[in-house]
Amino acid sequence: MDIVYATTALLESREETKTPSDRFLCALDCLSRSNVELLLKGVESSKQLMTAILNTVNGFIDMHQIISAGPFLYGFLQQGTPDVKFFARPLCLMMLARFLLHAYVVTTRNKKAKSLPLVLSVPSSVAEGTSILIGVPPHSEECQKNLFGKAFEQAAEKTGSRTSHDFFDTSILEMKTDDRSKFFDALISLMT
């Protein structure tokens, strides 16, 4: 399991000098037995990521930053939050969202929370004014089918929000931060 997390940390690296192709090749190289130093670098990066996830989830839970919007739970990670730089990549954001939903369900008194999905928003580029949104299915469902991809598409179309659906997983999208409130209003009405 350490190798999976190490590879993910190298693939999702926030190093500005590396292109996505460079990050992919670096992650691929760490799997070679002759490149143990790179694997160890990935393990250290993954430790930092796991620590950031734990600290961020603790912050969300302690500050009661998970809000029930009726048909789903949502939270916003604000720019300037410690460790926010880790979560502007899709795999890291997915790990954060899933652990956050699990921690919230376990710690809340709200019995309905177990049946609600979570939408999490994280700033991705301050210069461009964009955020990444992810939707994760409810914690209790046996079938982990994620229907947020279609809902995100419809909400963006309905509001004219400036979004980019360039990720492999359709339940992840990038959008202009200014459009976020009208997007969430449309998403709530669609899912009600």
Phi, psi and omega in degrees: 000327179301323181293322178298312180293322178296316179296318178298316180298320178289322179292324182261016183308144180263012179297122184292333185281347184261134175278166176303324178296318179297318180295320178297313181295323177297315178296322178293319180296330182292344179280348179284137179294338180275358184238055184295327181299319179293321176297318179295324175297319177296321178296317178296318178296321180291327175297318178297319179296314180296322176295318178296319178298312180300313180297320180292317178296317176302318178297315178300314183291312182296324183266005179053051183266003174267125186243139176270123180258017184098274183279352178202167173263152176213160177207152178239130172264119186277150174299140182094349176294138177305140176071010181299332182298334180290333193258012177273011176242145189298317182292319178294319178296321179295318178297318178298311184298317181293318179291322178297315179297315179299313181296320180295315181299320182288327187262343185276157175270348181289109183289336180286340185302329182296335182260005182255140173281173181234138171244127183236135180240135182224136177295135180253322179214112179293320181299320181269350180068043182243156176228155173254134177246143175224142175243130178241142183292165180304153182289332189269344186292138175290318178270115184274043181289129183254113182261009183291332181305308180292319179296319177298316180300313182293319179295320179295318180294318182295324184260349184072024179294144179275101184235161176228121181255060187262011182261154179299317179275122183288348178274011176235132177215158176250137181216161174292131183299328179297334182271358189297316184293317179291328176296315181294322177299316179293322180295319178298314181293326178292322186269356180281000000 
